[in-house]
Amino acid sequence: MEFLVVPVVLLLASCVLSLDNGLMRTPPMGWLAWERFRCNIDCLTDPKNCISEHLFMDMADRLAEDGWKELGYQYVNIDDCWAAKERDSQGLLVADPLRFPSGIKALAQYVHSKGLKLGIYGDLGTYTCGGYPGTTLDMIDTDARTFASWGVDMLKLDGCYSNSSEKAMGYPLMSRALNATGRPIAFSCSWPAYEGGLPPRVNYTLLGEICNLWRNYDDISDSWESVRGIINWYGAHQDVLQPAAGPGRWNDPDMLIIGNFGLSHEQSKSQMALWAILAAPLFMSNDLRTISREDTYILQNKLLIRISQDPLAIQGRMILKGKNGIQVWMRPLSSSTMAIGFFSQRADMPYHYTTSLSQLNITAPRMFSMLDVYSGRGFHNLEFDSKFTVTVNPSGVVMLYVYPGEQQQQQLLNRRPEAYPVLM
């Protein structure tokens, strides 16, 4: 097996300055249209699933009424293909009048009436990736004021149809323009994804000063191959990525695709667990009107969300890459707790993995307990060198919440039934 060096300094919150808008001190949560609904503008033959105000109102209703909002899923995010094909006579962005007849301001008011927030999509370039009007450098201030006037709470700014020098100018300018509106608007930057995601072409210190979150790798697609590729890229480059994350500034491995068509049950559990370890934004892209009870249980797991939203705000790391096909990931949490994920890249049979915290080079309290966040099973009164065994299914995960003593476990179990279903 191959142990990965974990410098102490990288497990501490870095001193990188974050965007001074006070937003997203923990990873943001919500719903985003793109992966599930793409650029479907055929409202004539597919009115329930086209990019329209009705789709986003439906998702706002589901977030508000089906228990999502109370767990922290608060953003309803529009992606590409919402706009009219041309700006109006004053040069302003406008929504497509047939698909958004009430306008974005009215949609924002509807979303806000549900106690939620509205996100919107733009592109730093001549056009958006879908061919709609983009934001050129001379239109940054105008578009920022437009979004603020509509009551938008978040902007995702893509980077199609612009070059590297335009991006280097435009993303800082848009950050400044959003702050100048006086409205708190979180800023999601796609800039690093267009520059390979790594230094020297990507300056994560600068990103932390201008963006609340940023995409730094390929778009996710509805397949296990895509999810697994993102996890492995993050593991391979964690020495660069991990210290860049912190309160108000997050690496974004892209949307949660749980509830769609490409992942098995085990793979869905793996994506949710690894996104929590990575302190990743939790933006679902699925159909909340038809999502199964089984997938809802994964996405609404209160202990996983608690891990995701931990106020210590440290991104986790892969600490061991075993030749047996099992990776071990760890995220330090507040109050002397931690999360440990045993993630299988195997494709054959369940693997019985026996280890101890001493064998994993993890420091723990003298006496501690662990709780499996999916099954609810506990390991009680363990010591540093106590052996324990987890059974990890192919492409699956076992996620353990580790905490001092025993009392806290009982408190968690008392709150468990719906939040921690037994999914053995």
C-alpha positions in Angstrom: 0.0 0.0 0.0 1.1 3.6 -0.6 0.8 6.1 2.2 0.4 9.7 1.2 2.3 12.4 3.1 -0.1 14.7 5.0 1.8 17.8 6.0 0.3 19.4 9.1 0.2 22.8 7.6 -2.1 21.5 4.8 -4.6 20.3 7.4 -4.9 23.8 8.9 -7.0 26.5 7.4 -4.7 28.5 5.1 -4.2 32.2 5.3 -5.4 32.9 1.8 -7.7 35.9 1.8 -11.3 35.2 0.8 -13.8 37.3 -1.2 -15.0 40.0 1.2 -18.7 39.5 0.7 -19.4 37.4 3.8 -21.1 34.7 1.8 -20.8 30.9 1.7 -18.8 30.5 4.9 -19.6 26.8 4.6 -20.1 25.0 1.2 -23.2 26.2 -0.5 -26.1 23.8 -1.1 -29.0 23.8 -3.5 -30.2 22.7 -6.9 -28.8 23.5 -10.4 -30.5 22.8 -13.7 -27.6 21.9 -16.1 -26.7 18.3 -15.9 -30.3 17.0 -15.8 -32.0 19.5 -18.1 -29.2 20.9 -20.2 -30.4 23.3 -22.9 -33.8 21.9 -23.4 -35.8 24.8 -24.8 -38.6 22.7 -26.4 -41.4 23.9 -24.3 -44.0 23.1 -27.0 -43.5 19.3 -26.8 -41.8 19.0 -23.4 -43.2 21.7 -21.2 -42.4 20.1 -17.9 -38.7 19.7 -18.6 -37.8 22.7 -20.7 -35.7 25.6 -19.4 -38.5 27.9 -18.3 -39.8 29.7 -15.2 -42.2 26.8 -14.5 -39.2 24.4 -14.1 -37.5 26.6 -11.6 -40.8 27.4 -9.7 -41.4 23.6 -9.5 -37.9 23.0 -8.1 -38.4 25.9 -5.6 -41.6 24.3 -4.5 -40.0 20.9 -4.0 -37.0 22.4 -2.0 -39.4 24.3 0.2 -42.0 21.5 0.7 -40.1 18.2 0.8 -37.6 18.9 3.6 -34.6 20.1 1.5 -34.6 23.7 2.6 -34.4 22.8 6.3 -31.3 20.8 5.6 -29.5 23.7 3.9 -30.4 23.2 0.3 -31.3 26.9 -0.4 -30.2 27.9 -3.9 -32.3 27.4 -7.0 -29.8 28.0 -9.8 -30.6 28.7 -13.5 -27.9 27.7 -15.9 -27.4 28.4 -19.6 -30.2 29.0 -22.2 -32.4 31.2 -20.1 -31.9 34.4 -22.1 -33.3 35.8 -25.3 -31.1 35.5 -28.3 -30.5 39.2 -28.4 -30.1 42.0 -25.8 -32.8 44.6 -25.7 -32.8 48.0 -27.3 -30.9 49.4 -24.3 -28.2 46.7 -24.5 -29.5 44.8 -21.4 -29.8 41.1 -21.0 -33.4 39.9 -21.0 -35.0 36.5 -20.4 -36.6 34.6 -23.2 -40.1 36.1 -23.3 -41.9 32.8 -24.2 -40.2 30.6 -21.6 -39.8 33.3 -18.9 -42.8 35.5 -19.6 -42.8 37.0 -16.0 -39.1 37.8 -16.2 -36.2 36.9 -13.9 -37.1 39.5 -11.3 -40.6 37.9 -10.7 -39.0 34.5 -10.6 -36.5 35.7 -7.9 -39.4 37.1 -5.9 -41.2 33.7 -6.1 -38.1 31.9 -5.0 -37.5 34.3 -2.2 -41.1 33.9 -1.0 -40.2 30.3 -0.4 -37.3 31.2 1.8 -34.8 30.3 -0.9 -32.2 32.0 -3.1 -31.9 32.4 -6.9 -28.8 31.8 -8.9 -28.3 32.7 -12.5 -25.8 32.0 -15.3 -23.6 34.2 -17.4 -20.6 33.9 -19.6 -17.5 36.0 -19.8 -17.3 36.1 -23.6 -19.1 37.0 -26.8 -21.6 34.2 -26.3 -22.6 31.7 -23.7 -21.6 28.1 -24.3 -25.1 27.6 -25.6 -24.9 30.5 -28.0 -26.8 33.1 -26.0 -25.6 36.7 -25.4 -22.4 36.7 -23.3 -20.8 39.4 -21.1 -17.9 41.1 -22.9 -15.5 43.2 -20.9 -17.3 46.5 -21.6 -20.6 45.0 -20.4 -19.5 43.7 -17.0 -20.7 46.6 -14.9 -24.0 46.8 -16.8 -24.8 43.0 -16.4 -23.8 43.1 -12.7 -26.3 45.9 -12.1 -28.9 44.0 -14.1 -28.5 40.9 -12.0 -28.7 42.9 -8.8 -31.8 44.7 -9.9 -33.5 41.4 -10.5 -32.7 40.2 -7.0 -30.3 37.5 -8.0 -28.3 35.9 -5.1 -25.6 34.1 -7.0 -23.8 34.3 -10.4 -22.1 31.5 -12.2 -19.8 33.0 -14.8 -18.7 30.6 -17.5 -15.8 31.2 -20.0 -16.8 30.2 -23.5 -15.9 32.5 -26.4 -13.1 34.4 -24.6 -9.4 34.0 -24.4 -7.0 33.7 -21.4 -6.2 37.4 -21.3 -9.9 38.4 -21.3 -10.5 35.9 -18.5 -7.6 37.3 -16.5 -9.2 40.8 -16.8 -12.9 39.9 -16.7 -13.2 37.7 -13.6 -11.7 40.2 -11.2 -13.7 43.0 -12.8 -17.0 41.1 -12.4 -16.1 40.3 -8.7 -15.6 44.0 -8.1 -18.8 44.9 -10.1 -20.9 42.5 -8.1 -19.7 43.9 -4.8 -20.3 47.5 -6.1 -24.0 46.8 -6.6 -24.5 46.7 -2.9 -26.4 43.4 -3.1 -24.8 40.3 -1.7 -24.3 38.1 -4.8 -22.2 35.0 -4.4 -19.7 34.5 -7.3 -19.0 31.1 -8.9 -16.0 31.3 -11.4 -15.4 28.8 -14.2 -12.0 30.4 -14.9 -9.6 27.7 -13.7 -11.4 25.0 -15.6 -10.5 26.7 -18.8 -6.8 27.0 -17.8 -6.2 23.4 -16.8 -7.0 23.8 -13.1 -3.4 23.9 -11.9 -0.6 26.4 -11.4 1.2 28.2 -12.9 -1.8 29.0 -15.2 -4.2 29.1 -12.2 -3.5 31.4 -9.2 -5.5 30.0 -6.3 -4.5 32.9 -4.1 -6.1 35.3 -6.5 -9.2 33.1 -6.9 -9.7 33.1 -3.1 -9.8 36.9 -3.2 -12.4 37.3 -6.0 -14.6 34.1 -6.1 -16.7 32.2 -3.6 -16.3 29.0 -5.5 -14.7 27.8 -8.7 -14.8 25.0 -11.2 -11.4 23.6 -11.8 -11.9 20.4 -13.8 -14.1 18.8 -16.5 -17.9 19.1 -16.5 -19.6 16.2 -14.7 -21.8 13.8 -16.8 -24.3 11.2 -15.7 -21.9 8.3 -15.4 -19.7 6.6 -12.9 -16.7 7.1 -15.1 -17.1 10.8 -14.8 -17.6 10.9 -11.0 -14.6 8.5 -10.5 -12.4 10.6 -12.8 -13.2 13.8 -10.8 -12.4 12.1 -7.5 -9.1 10.7 -8.8 -8.1 14.1 -10.2 -8.8 15.8 -6.9 -6.8 13.1 -5.1 -3.9 13.4 -7.6 -3.7 17.2 -7.1 -4.8 17.7 -3.5 -1.5 19.4 -2.4 -2.5 22.3 -4.7 -6.3 22.2 -4.2 -6.7 21.5 -0.5 -5.1 24.6 0.9 -7.0 26.8 -1.4 -10.4 26.0 0.1 -11.8 27.6 3.2 -14.7 29.8 4.4 -16.1 31.7 1.5 -13.8 30.0 -1.1 -14.4 26.5 -2.3 -13.2 24.1 -4.9 -16.2 22.9 -6.9 -16.0 19.3 -8.4 -19.4 20.0 -10.0 -23.0 18.8 -9.5 -24.4 15.9 -7.5 -26.0 13.6 -10.1 -27.7 11.3 -7.6 -31.2 10.6 -8.6 -30.5 10.5 -12.3 -29.7 7.5 -14.5 -25.9 6.8 -14.5 -25.1 5.8 -10.9 -25.9 2.7 -9.0 -27.0 2.9 -5.4 -23.4 2.3 -4.1 -22.0 4.8 -6.5 -24.5 7.4 -5.4 -23.5 6.9 -1.8 -19.9 7.3 -2.9 -20.4 10.6 -4.6 -22.3 12.1 -1.7 -19.7 10.9 0.8 -16.7 12.1 -1.2 -18.3 15.5 -1.9 -18.7 15.9 1.9 -15.1 14.9 2.5 -14.0 17.4 -0.2 -16.0 20.2 1.4 -17.6 20.6 -2.0 -20.6 22.7 -2.9 -23.7 20.4 -2.8 -25.7 21.4 -5.9 -28.0 18.6 -7.0 -28.9 18.4 -10.6 -31.8 16.0 -10.8 -35.6 16.0 -10.9 -36.9 16.6 -7.4 -40.4 16.0 -8.6 -39.7 12.3 -9.3 -36.6 11.5 -7.2 -36.8 8.1 -5.4 -37.1 7.7 -1.7 -33.8 5.8 -1.8 -31.9 8.6 -3.5 -33.6 11.2 -1.2 -32.3 9.3 1.8 -28.7 9.7 0.5 -29.0 13.4 -0.3 -30.9 14.2 3.0 -28.5 12.3 5.3 -28.2 14.7 8.2 -24.9 13.4 9.4 -23.3 13.7 6.0 -24.6 17.2 5.6 -23.3 18.0 9.1 -19.9 16.8 7.9 -20.2 18.8 4.7 -21.1 22.0 6.6 -18.5 21.7 9.4 -17.5 25.2 10.5 -13.8 24.3 10.7 -14.1 24.4 6.9 -11.1 22.2 6.0 -11.2 20.3 2.8 -10.4 16.6 3.3 -7.6 14.6 1.7 -6.8 11.1 0.5 -4.4 9.8 3.1 -3.9 6.3 1.7 -4.0 4.7 -1.8 -3.9 1.0 -1.3 -2.9 -1.5 -3.9 -6.0 -3.4 -2.9 -8.1 -0.8 -4.8 -9.3 0.9 -1.6 -8.6 4.6 -1.0 -8.8 6.1 2.5 -9.9 9.8 2.7 -10.0 11.9 5.9 -11.5 15.2 6.8 -10.7 16.9 10.2 -13.8 18.4 11.8 -14.6 20.7 14.7 -14.8 19.5 18.3 -12.0 16.9 17.9 -14.1 14.9 15.4 -13.3 13.7 11.9 -14.7 11.8 8.9 -13.0 8.9 7.4 -14.1 7.4 4.0 -13.1 4.0 2.7 -13.7 4.3 -1.0 -13.5 1.3 -3.4 -12.2 1.5 -6.9 -12.7 -2.2 -7.3 -15.2 -3.8 -9.7 -15.3 -7.4 -8.4 -16.5 -8.2 -4.9 -17.0 -6.6 -1.5 -13.7 -6.1 0.2 -13.2 -6.7 4.0 -10.8 -4.0 5.1 -9.2 -4.4 8.5 -7.2 -1.5 10.0 -6.7 0.8 13.0 -6.2 4.6 13.3 -2.6 4.0 14.3 -2.1 1.9 11.1 -3.6 4.8 9.1 -1.3 7.3 10.9 -4.4 9.2 12.2 -4.2 10.9 15.6 -7.3 10.4 17.7 -8.4 10.9 21.3 -7.3 8.2 23.8 -10.8 6.7 23.7 -13.1 7.2 20.8 -16.2 5.8 19.0 -17.2 5.7 15.3 -20.5 5.8 13.5 -21.2 4.5 10.0 -23.1 7.5 8.5 -25.2 5.3 6.2 -26.0 2.2 8.2 -26.0 3.8 11.7 -23.8 1.0 13.0 -21.4 2.0 15.7 -17.9 1.0 16.8 -17.6 1.7 20.6 -14.8 2.5 23.0 -11.9 2.1 20.6 -8.3 3.0 21.2 -5.6 4.3 18.9 -4.4 0.8 17.9 -7.8 -1.0 18.1 -8.5 -3.0 15.0 -11.8 -2.7 13.2 -13.2 -4.1 9.9 -15.3 -2.4 7.3 -16.8 -4.1 4.3 -16.6 -1.9 1.2 -18.8 -2.8 -1.8 -17.4 -2.4 -5.4 -17.4 1.3 -6.3 -18.9 1.9 -2.9 -17.9 3.7 0.3 -18.0 3.2 4.0 -18.0 6.6 5.7 -17.2 6.8 9.4 -17.8 9.7 11.8 -15.2 9.6 14.5 -15.7 11.4 17.8 -14.4 11.2 21.4 -16.2 9.0 23.9 -19.6 7.4 23.7 -22.2 9.9 24.7 -22.4 11.8 21.4 -23.2 8.6 19.5 -26.3 8.1 21.5 -27.4 11.6 20.8 -26.9 11.0 17.1 -28.7 7.7 17.2 -31.7 9.3 19.0 -32.1 11.6 16.0 -31.5 8.9 13.4 -34.5 7.1 11.9 -35.3 9.1 8.8 -32.0 10.9 8.6 -29.9 7.7 8.9 -31.8 4.9 7.2 -30.3 1.4 7.3 -29.2 0.9 3.7 -27.2 -2.4 4.1 
